[in-house]
């Protein structure tokens, strides 16, 4: 069983409340969940947020929308992930962040399949990065996640779930998914108002015609509207 955990909070320093920002009359996080539900390798999905009062609005909305929510410590994110998954004991945890509303379920399926084929403990598409920033995902063997959580981790390692694993390839078997065409300069995540405007532009131009629009559809839209492209080096 594979459990997708979508990490979310309202207290973003650069764009507070971004996960609940509205795109086409729906909070951004709900668009991402809709896309994740199309994955063929995700068996269960939950949103892991914090117990801070700042996340009450987010948690309440998700519960009303029939989305499973787990609440845990704000800064100990790896601990939050282990607590959120311990009842299921999945084979893999798929770690995602709720600032990526253009996430691609096909990429997630490819990552899970790669993890299975290589028996990797940590699989991602970031080392090296060849996908747009915002299509990131990590597939972590659950037993490895549990064992890492039991280590004497730094504050940074507790906040950033995969750091201890990808920083120590000598200890953790790893694999990486790469595209043939390098799209790493493209920025499809949401950290700034400019990022959000780009994502809104994509949804406003693609969603009505095809709610399941693909990465290739976004690339074609950018090709037709090159001034709308969001590029890492410009930020």
Number of C-alpha atoms within 10 A of each C-alpha: 12 21 23 26 24 22 19 23 25 21 16 13 9 11 15 14 17 23 25 19 14 15 19 12 7 11 17 24 25 19 21 21 18 14 20 23 15 14 16 13 21 21 12 15 19 18 27 29 26 26 15 14 10 13 18 16 12 22 25 12 13 17 12 9 10 8 16 14 19 19 18 19 17 18 15 18 23 22 20 23 27 20 16 21 20 11 8 12 16 18 16 25 28 25 19 23 23 25 25 23 28 24 27 22 23 16 19 27 16 16 24 25 15 18 25 16 10 12 14 18 23 24 29 26 24 19 13 12 18 20 24 23 21 21 23 22 22 24 30 25 21 24 15 16 22 18 10 20 20 9 9 9 14 10 11 13 19 20 18 14 22 20 13 20 21 20 10 11 13 9 11 15 16 21 22 17 20 16 12 7 8 13 15 17 16 18 23 27 23 24 17 14 12 12 19 22 14 18 22 17 15 21 20 13 12 17 12 11 10 11 12 15 17 17 18 9 14 19 16 12 17 15 12 11 10 11 8 14 20 21 16 13 8 7 9
